[in-house]
Amino acid sequence: MPAPKKIPLRMCIACREMKPKKEMVRVVRNKEGEIFLDFSGKAAGRGAYLCNNRECVERLKKYKLLHKTFSADIPAEVYSRIEEEFLGQS
C-alpha cells in the first residue's frame, strides 16, 4: 500500500499558522521589485503566503508585514492594491 501523499504546508506571514498551500494566497516579489498576488502559485520570484481570509489581509497592511518579509520598503499603494485584489477575488 503506497504512503499517503504529503500535503505541502506553508506559514501565513500574518497569523503564523501552518496551513495547506492550496488554502492560501501567494504574494510575490519578482526580480523587478514588483509585488503582486499570485493566484496560480507559480509566478517567478520570492513568495510569501497569506491565509485566505480578511483578518490576515488587514493584519498584513496594519503591521506592514511585507517590509519584513521582503526586506524592503513597500509603498502603501502596494498594500492597498493587494487588499483590493484579494477582496475582489473572494
ZICOR-V613988 format. One record per helix or strand of 2 or more residues. SS is the DSSP state (2 for helix, 1 for strand). FROM is the first residue (numbers start at 0). LEN is the number of residues. If there is no record, write none. Layout:
SS_FROM_LEN / SS_FROM_LEN
This chain:
1_8_4 / 1_17_3 / 2_20_3 / 1_23_6 / 1_34_4 / 1_45_6 / 2_53_9 / 2_64_6 / 2_75_14
